[in-house]
């Protein structure tokens, strides 16, 4: 079995009725005084994809020590 993961950004987003943070804290029972910034969903991968190599990296998008 091969597992995959997906990063889910929560901070500053709205849920269906409240902020995503409030809805996730209520769902997971996270106490007041804590904030949910993101979640990581883990599950069985639906497909196998070829990995990237350093040669695939567009180095024009990489900045060192300035913007």
ZADO-1210 file (C-alpha; in nm, 4 decimals, padded with zeros to 6 digits):
<atoms>
<atom x="00.0000" y="00.0000" z="00.0000" code="UNK" pos="1"/>
<atom x="00.1340" y="00.3444" z="-00.0935" code="UNK" pos="2"/>
<atom x="00.0327" y="00.6451" z="00.1132" code="UNK" pos="3"/>
<atom x="00.0161" y="01.0069" z="00.0067" code="UNK" pos="4"/>
<atom x="-00.0418" y="01.3327" z="00.1901" code="UNK" pos="5"/>
<atom x="-00.2032" y="01.6662" z="00.1141" code="UNK" pos="6"/>
<atom x="-00.1365" y="01.9915" z="00.3021" code="UNK" pos="7"/>
<atom x="-00.4626" y="02.1806" z="00.3720" code="UNK" pos="8"/>
<atom x="-00.4277" y="02.5504" z="00.4594" code="UNK" pos="9"/>
<atom x="-00.6788" y="02.6598" z="00.7273" code="UNK" pos="10"/>
<atom x="-00.5586" y="02.9990" z="00.8537" code="UNK" pos="11"/>
<atom x="-00.7668" y="03.3006" z="00.7471" code="UNK" pos="12"/>
<atom x="-01.0251" y="03.0917" z="00.5603" code="UNK" pos="13"/>
<atom x="-01.3980" y="03.0699" z="00.6096" code="UNK" pos="14"/>
<atom x="-01.5859" y="02.7484" z="00.6720" code="UNK" pos="15"/>
<atom x="-01.9557" y="02.6923" z="00.6019" code="UNK" pos="16"/>
<atom x="-02.0795" y="02.8869" z="00.9074" code="UNK" pos="17"/>
<atom x="-01.7738" y="03.0119" z="01.0994" code="UNK" pos="18"/>
<atom x="-01.4023" y="03.0459" z="01.0319" code="UNK" pos="19"/>
<atom x="-01.2284" y="02.7256" z="00.9243" code="UNK" pos="20"/>
<atom x="-01.0261" y="02.7395" z="01.2455" code="UNK" pos="21"/>
<atom x="-01.3422" y="02.7484" z="01.4620" code="UNK" pos="22"/>
<atom x="-01.5094" y="02.4660" z="01.2696" code="UNK" pos="23"/>
<atom x="-01.2016" y="02.2399" z="01.2757" code="UNK" pos="24"/>
<atom x="-01.1381" y="02.3083" z="01.6473" code="UNK" pos="25"/>
<atom x="-01.4995" y="02.2130" z="01.7262" code="UNK" pos="26"/>
<atom x="-01.4824" y="01.9015" z="01.5057" code="UNK" pos="27"/>
<atom x="-01.1561" y="01.7774" z="01.6603" code="UNK" pos="28"/>
<atom x="-01.2197" y="01.8971" z="02.0157" code="UNK" pos="29"/>
<atom x="-00.9239" y="02.1386" z="02.0189" code="UNK" pos="30"/>
<atom x="-00.9435" y="02.3525" z="02.3360" code="UNK" pos="31"/>
<atom x="-00.9857" y="02.7307" z="02.3341" code="UNK" pos="32"/>
<atom x="-00.6569" y="02.9179" z="02.3266" code="UNK" pos="33"/>
<atom x="-00.5211" y="02.7039" z="02.0420" code="UNK" pos="34"/>
<atom x="-00.5375" y="02.7845" z="01.6710" code="UNK" pos="35"/>
<atom x="-00.5398" y="02.5445" z="01.3763" code="UNK" pos="36"/>
<atom x="-00.3112" y="02.6737" z="01.1005" code="UNK" pos="37"/>
<atom x="-00.3240" y="02.3729" z="00.8669" code="UNK" pos="38"/>
<atom x="-00.4110" y="02.0048" z="00.8404" code="UNK" pos="39"/>
<atom x="-00.2357" y="01.7184" z="00.6679" code="UNK" pos="40"/>
<atom x="-00.4673" y="01.4636" z="00.5078" code="UNK" pos="41"/>
<atom x="-00.3095" y="01.1170" z="00.4740" code="UNK" pos="42"/>
<atom x="-00.4522" y="00.8337" z="00.2704" code="UNK" pos="43"/>
<atom x="-00.3899" y="00.5676" z="00.0122" code="UNK" pos="44"/>
<atom x="-00.2695" y="00.7144" z="-00.3143" code="UNK" pos="45"/>
<atom x="-00.5043" y="00.6832" z="-00.6089" code="UNK" pos="46"/>
<atom x="-00.2224" y="00.6954" z="-00.8602" code="UNK" pos="47"/>
<atom x="00.1542" y="00.6653" z="-00.8827" code="UNK" pos="48"/>
<atom x="00.3263" y="00.9666" z="-01.0385" code="UNK" pos="49"/>
<atom x="00.6797" y="01.0014" z="-01.1638" code="UNK" pos="50"/>
<atom x="00.8957" y="01.2066" z="-00.9276" code="UNK" pos="51"/>
<atom x="01.0738" y="01.5278" z="-01.0195" code="UNK" pos="52"/>
<atom x="01.4496" y="01.5682" z="-01.0550" code="UNK" pos="53"/>
<atom x="01.6677" y="01.8724" z="-00.9958" code="UNK" pos="54"/>
<atom x="01.6840" y="01.9144" z="-01.3744" code="UNK" pos="55"/>
<atom x="01.3041" y="01.9762" z="-01.3741" code="UNK" pos="56"/>
<atom x="01.3412" y="02.2748" z="-01.1374" code="UNK" pos="57"/>
<atom x="01.2944" y="02.6173" z="-01.2975" code="UNK" pos="58"/>
<atom x="01.5830" y="02.7950" z="-01.1273" code="UNK" pos="59"/>
<atom x="01.4665" y="03.1341" z="-01.2544" code="UNK" pos="60"/>
<atom x="01.1997" y="03.1137" z="-00.9795" code="UNK" pos="61"/>
<atom x="01.4574" y="03.0641" z="-00.7014" code="UNK" pos="62"/>
<atom x="01.5759" y="03.3762" z="-00.5182" code="UNK" pos="63"/>
<atom x="01.8653" y="03.3942" z="-00.2741" code="UNK" pos="64"/>
<atom x="01.8654" y="03.6476" z="00.0105" code="UNK" pos="65"/>
<atom x="01.6402" y="03.8981" z="-00.1727" code="UNK" pos="66"/>
<atom x="01.3230" y="03.9201" z="-00.3799" code="UNK" pos="67"/>
</atoms>
